Amino acid sequence: MTRVGARAGGPAPRSVDVARPAGVSQKTVSRVLNGERCVSDEARRRVLEAAGELGYRLNGAARALASGRTRSIGVVTLGTALYGPASLLVGVEHAARDAGYALRVVNTLEGDPGGVVGAVESLLEQGVDGIVVSEPIDGGTVSLSVDVPVLVLGAPAAFGGTRTVATGVGAELLARTATEHLLDLGHTTVHHVAGPERWFAARDRREGWRSALAARGAEQPAVLVGDWSAASGHGAGCALAADVDVTAVFAANDGMAIGVIRALTEAGRRVPDDVSVVGFDDIPVAPRT
């Protein structure tokens, strides 16, 4: 089937071209293609069918000029392949698509103190309608006045303006619950393999572990710090395996937990028979370890 909008050298179809075969007004076409709800299901079906037949594409630039909105959300996040930040970004994208928005992502780099400020300024220049800041590393207080809604996830970053909301992701509570589970199994204490101190998630998970032990009056062993990798977990696991009193370990992510389990197994300590190990993040491979 030939599409009018796809003909070489032919004029691009306009909203009026969609309205005619659909039997509706141009305003109705605009409402349908902009995702507005005050349109009947039948009219919506006819408009979408006609638009598909004609190869019509909504002119995003024109829409932005007319409405002052780009239907896009900016995201500031650390450029990393780690499961936690990456899966959070996927979740944000699904939510944005469901609401009819596109994402514009700007990555920051670890060790760049001006990364968040530069990323936010870049997104503001692109005219995004709102910004999600998912920066997992503490780069100091961020001071930036913005005139669009800003949602800060999991970090107490400071932004100027009255349209900024900061929210946690529940890591502290989940870490406390994991530690309490191990104590409920009968362990007298729980050892902790933490993530890097500059990561907000590492701090929250460490605090959840600490508060669970304190509430039960349990001893708080020295914390072993890793870098989120299985290799660092293995190093911590070797140290833990050498201590026969270690019976329970809470690792701040699943990657390090896998490393701990391997080290314990190599040392002849059975998991979970001799040592109980709990990780965090629920990566796809976790149930198979």
ZIPELIN-V284046 format. One record per backbone hydrogen bond with DSSP energy under -0.5 kcal/mol. NH is the residue of the N-H (numbers start at 1). CO is the residue of the C=O. E is the energy in kcal/mol with one decimal. If there is no record, write none. Layout:
BEGIN
NH_CO_E, NH_CO_E
END
This chain:
BEGIN
4_2_-0.5, 5_54_-2.3, 6_3_-1.4, 7_4_-1.4, 10_7_-1.6, 17_14_-0.7, 18_14_-1.2, 19_15_-2.3, 20_16_-1.7, 21_17_-0.8, 22_18_-1.4, 23_19_-1.2, 23_20_-1.0, 24_19_-1.9, 29_25_-1.9, 30_26_-2.5, 31_27_-2.4, 32_28_-2.5, 33_29_-2.6, 34_30_-1.4, 35_32_-1.6, 36_31_-2.4, 39_37_-2.0, 44_40_-2.4, 45_41_-2.3, 46_42_-2.2, 47_43_-2.4, 48_44_-2.5, 49_45_-2.3, 50_46_-2.5, 51_47_-2.8, 52_48_-2.1, 53_49_-2.2, 54_50_-2.2, 55_51_-1.0, 56_51_-2.4, 60_58_-1.1, 63_59_-2.4, 64_60_-2.4, 65_61_-2.1, 66_62_-2.3, 67_63_-2.6, 68_64_-2.5, 73_102_-2.9, 74_130_-2.8, 75_104_-2.5, 76_132_-2.7, 77_75_-0.6, 77_106_-1.7, 78_134_-0.8, 79_108_-2.9, 80_78_-1.4, 86_82_-2.0, 87_83_-2.9, 88_84_-1.9, 89_85_-1.9, 90_86_-1.8, 91_87_-2.0, 92_88_-2.1, 93_89_-2.2, 94_90_-2.3, 95_91_-2.0, 96_92_-2.4, 97_93_-2.6, 98_94_-2.3, 99_95_-1.2, 100_97_-1.7, 101_96_-3.0, 102_71_-2.2, 104_73_-2.3, 106_75_-2.8, 108_77_-2.4, 112_109_-1.9, 113_111_-0.8, 115_112_-1.8, 118_114_-2.5, 119_115_-2.3, 120_116_-2.6, 121_117_-2.4, 122_118_-2.0, 123_119_-2.1, 124_120_-2.4, 125_121_-2.0, 126_122_-1.0, 127_124_-1.3, 128_123_-1.5, 129_72_-2.8, 130_72_-0.6, 131_149_-2.5, 132_74_-2.9, 133_131_-0.5, 133_151_-3.0, 134_76_-3.4, 134_132_-0.7, 136_134_-0.7, 138_198_-3.1, 139_137_-0.8, 143_141_-0.6, 144_142_-0.6, 146_144_-0.5, 146_160_-0.9, 149_129_-0.7, 150_163_-2.1, 151_131_-2.6, 152_150_-0.5, 152_165_-2.9, 153_133_-2.9, 153_151_-0.6, 154_152_-0.5, 154_167_-3.4, 157_155_-1.1, 159_157_-0.6, 160_144_-1.7, 165_150_-2.9, 167_152_-2.9, 174_170_-2.2, 175_171_-2.5, 176_172_-2.3, 177_173_-2.4, 178_174_-2.3, 179_175_-2.2, 180_176_-2.7, 181_177_-2.1, 182_178_-1.6, 183_179_-2.2, 184_180_-2.6, 185_181_-1.0, 186_183_-1.7, 187_182_-1.3, 191_248_-2.7, 193_250_-2.0, 194_192_-0.7, 194_224_-3.0, 199_196_-1.8, 200_136_-2.5, 203_199_-1.9, 204_200_-2.5, 205_201_-2.5, 206_202_-2.2, 207_203_-2.4, 208_204_-2.2, 209_205_-2.1, 210_206_-2.7, 211_207_-2.8, 212_208_-1.7, 213_209_-1.9, 214_210_-2.6, 215_211_-2.2, 216_212_-1.1, 217_213_-0.6, 217_214_-0.9, 218_213_-2.6, 221_219_-0.7, 224_192_-2.3, 226_194_-3.4, 233_229_-1.7, 234_230_-2.4, 235_231_-2.0, 236_232_-2.1, 237_233_-2.7, 238_234_-2.1, 239_235_-1.4, 240_236_-2.2, 241_237_-2.7, 242_238_-1.0, 243_240_-1.5, 244_242_-0.7, 246_243_-1.7, 247_245_-0.5, 249_276_-2.6, 250_191_-3.2, 251_249_-0.6, 251_278_-3.1, 252_193_-2.7, 254_280_-1.9, 257_253_-1.8, 258_254_-2.5, 259_255_-1.6, 260_256_-2.4, 261_257_-2.6, 262_258_-2.1, 263_259_-2.2, 264_260_-2.5, 265_261_-2.4, 266_262_-2.5, 267_263_-1.4, 268_265_-1.6, 269_264_-3.0, 270_268_-0.6, 274_270_-2.5, 275_270_-2.1, 276_247_-2.8, 278_249_-2.5, 286_283_-1.8, 288_285_-1.7, 289_286_-1.7
END
